[in-house]
């Protein structure tokens, strides 16, 4: 419960009352998990509005900052926050000229931490304002939106990472003498080579992820999605060997496009200079070249190192 509300007695009471009301509306006694989830969404929207109202005198621009954190994942790196702020800086300073001196990335981090909206990753913990804890220091670059506000912002996951959705065409059985026959006689078929290229790209990325400078929860999410790509490529390979008709080029391009999308999303989240971000972009280009006929013609991408 206390993860879902700010550490104030009145917030805990308000949240419990919402849980009770949700259970009453659903005819539940005692309170069920679904009641807590419904109360969480309502409470989050309520507290986000309440935060802007509470600090309207000292920080009237607060509500104008919310779009920087909507549908973006609850982990925010300093570089990503700076990029998002600079895209809005001129408009914010025009709307709130009396606060222009404070409308800087460092100033906003200080304010958002001070009011409990953001926490800072410190060691193995995420620290939120309250008590004798020091505010964010230079070199502390990972910030977390407080769980209380995540549902209202649409930022429930650690990072905005599109789930992998493979694209296939057909599943119709071929004759054994079709194009798959080349997998038996003159060497593996181009389709098999292409799928192996997708598998190898996934394996290279998975080997690199444990060494990547990503927050643990983001690394876990990225690993999960790449594993989905890998598992799907292996499944398609088995279908192909069994004689099913699959548009392998389209499948490889889907994997390439997905890797490129991850590179863009990691860059947007402040990981643009990280080797793993470049690695995803490299593997995306490698697969595009492979589809174009360069399968097996190179020594792999730089991301294999």
N, C-alpha and C positions, 0 to 999 in steps of 0.2 A: 504493500500500500504506500509506504513512504517513498518508494521510487517514483510513484505516479503523482506526487504532490510536492510542493516546496516544503522545506523543514520548518513549518510554522503550525502551531496547534489549530488555528482557525482553518487552514487549508485541509488538514486531516479531517476535521469535523465536516467541512463542506463536502469532501469527497465521499465520506461514509454516508452522509445524508443522500447524496445522489445515488449511491449503490442501493440504499434502502428504497428510494423512490422507484428506481428501475425495477427492482424485484417486485414491488407492489404493483406496478403497471403490468408486469408479466405474470402476476399471480404466483410468484415463487416465495416459498418460506421453508428453509432459510435462503439467504442470498446465494445465487448460483453464479458460475463463472461468466456466463453470458451477460448477467446483470452488471458485473464489474467491468466487462469490456465496453458495454453501452455507456456506463457512467464515465469511463475513462475518456472516451471521445468527447462527450459533452463537457466534462470538467476541463479538458485540455483547451477547447475553444473558449470556454469561459475565462480561464486563467490567462490566456493570451490577451484577450480583450482587457481583462482586469489589470494586467501588467502595464499596458499602455496608459490606462486611466490613472493608475497609482502614481506613475512617474511623469505625467503630462506637464507638470509645472517645471521640473528640472530638466527633463529630456523630452520635449514635445515632438521630436523627430523619431521617437522610438518605433512607432507603428510603421513608419516609412522604411524601416530597416527589415521588416519581416520578409519581404519578397526575396531578400538575399539568402534566406534559409528555407524557402519553400521547395519541397520535392527535390531536395539535393542530397539527402543522407544526413545523419545527425553528427557525423565527424566532419569538422571543418579545419583544414590546414590554414596556417597563417597566409601563405601565398594565395590560396584560393579566396580567402576573405578579402585580401587586398585587391585582387582582380575584380571581384564582385563590387567592392566599394567604389573603385575608380570608375566603373561603368555608370555609377549613379552620383558620383561626388558633386559634379557641377549642379545638377538639379537639386540635390539636398542643400547645398550652400545657398542657392537662390531662394529656396523655400524657407530656410532657417538661417538668415544672415547673422543673427545675433549669436549663433552657435558655431559659426564657420571655423573658428580656431580649434574647436574640439572635434570637428568632423574630419578626423583622420583615421586611418586603420588602427593605429595604436590607441587613440582616444576611444574609439568604438569598442575595442577589445576590453579596455578598462571599464567602460560603462556597462557593457553586457555581462561581464564577469561580476561586477559589483551588485547588480540587481538580481543575480541568480539565473540569468538566461543561459549563459555559457559557463562551462567548467573547463579546467585546463588539465591535460594529462601530465601527471607528475609522478615519475617512477612507474609503478605498476597500477597506480590509482588515478581516478579522475576526481579532482578537487573542485568543489563549488564554494562560493563565498559563504562566510560565516565563521565566527571564532577567530583564532589568532593566525589563520592561514594567510600567507603572503599572496598578493595579487600576481597575475601572470608576469613572468620575468623574460627579459631578452633571451632568446634561444629556446623558449618553450613555444612550440609551433603547432601543437595539436590541441584542438578545442572540441568540446562536445556540447551539443544543445541539450539542455536539461530534459530528462525523460517526460516531465510534466507537459512540455510544449510540443513534443514530437508528433503526436497524432494530429493536432490542429494544423501543423505545418506540412503534413504529408511526408515526414522524414523519419519513418520507423526503422529503416535499415541503416547500417553504418555508411553506406555509399549508394549513390544513385547508379546502379549497375543494371542495365537491361538484361533480363533473363534470356538465355540462349534458346532460340526456337528454330530448329533445323528446317530446311526447305528441301523437300524431295519431290520427284515427279515419277509417278508410276510405281507399281509393285507387281507387275505382270510377269509371269514365268516366261523365260526365254527357252528356246530349244538349246540343247547341249552343244550344238554345233555353231551357236551364235558367236558374238564377239568375245564371250568369256572363254571360248576355246583357246585363245591365245595364251591363257594363263597356264595351259597344260603343255603346249608344244613349244613355241618359239620364245618362251619367256613370259613374264607377267604382262598382263594387258595394261594399256594406258590408264584405264579406269582404276585398276588395282594400284598402280604406281601413284596415281593421284590421291587415292584414299590413304595410302601409306605416307604420303607427304603431309596430309592433314594430321595423321596420328603422330608423326615425328615432330611436327610443329607444336602440338599439344604437349608432348613429352618434354621438349626443350623448355617450354614455358613453365611447366610444373617443376622442373628441376631448378629453375631460377627463382621461383617464388619464395622459397624459404630464406633466400639471401636478400630479398628485396626489402628496401626501407619503407615498408608499408605498415600502418597500424595493424595489429593482429587481427582485429575483426574484419578489416577490409581485405587483408590477405586471405582469410578463410573464405570470404565471399567470392573473391576472384578465383581461388583454387577450385571452389565448388562449380563455378560456371565453366571453367576450362575443362574440368573433369566431365561435365555434361557433353561438351564438344567431342572429347576423346571417346567417351562411351558410345556416342551416336555414330561416330566414324567407324568404330570397330563393328557396331551392329550392321551398318550399311555394307561393310566389307563382307561380312558373313552372308548377307542377303545376296550380294553380287556373286559370291562363290557358289551359292546355292542355285544360281540361275535366274534370279529375279532381275527385272529391268529397273534400273535406278539412274536418274540423271545425275551422274557423279560430278560433272563440271559445275552444275548448279549448287550441289551440296558443298563443294570446295569453295565456291564463291561466297556462299552463305557463311562459312567458317571464316573466310578472309574478311568479309564485311564485319563480322562480329568482333574479330580481333582488333580491327581498325577502330570500331566503336568503343571498345574498352580503352584503347590508347587515348582517344579523345576524352572519354569520361575521367580517366585518371589524371590527364592533363588539366581538365577543368577543376579537379579537386585539389590541385596544387602539387601534383607529382610529375609535372612535365619534365623536369631535369632527371628523373630517376631512370636508370638503365632498363628497368622492367617495362616502363612506358614505351621506350624506344624499341624494346624487344617485341612487344605486341605489334607495333607498326611495321617492324622488319618482317615478322612472320606473315602479316597480312599481304605485304608486297610479294613475298616469296610465293604464296599460294596463287596470287593473280598471275605471276609469271608461269607457274606450273600449269595452270589452266590454259594459258596461251601456247603451250607446247614445249615449255622448258623443263618438263619433268625429268629429274635425274641429271640435268645438264649443268648443275652448279654444285658448290660445296656446302650449301646450307647458308643460313643467314647468320649475321653477327650475333644474334641472340642465342646461338648455341654455345657460346663460350661462357 
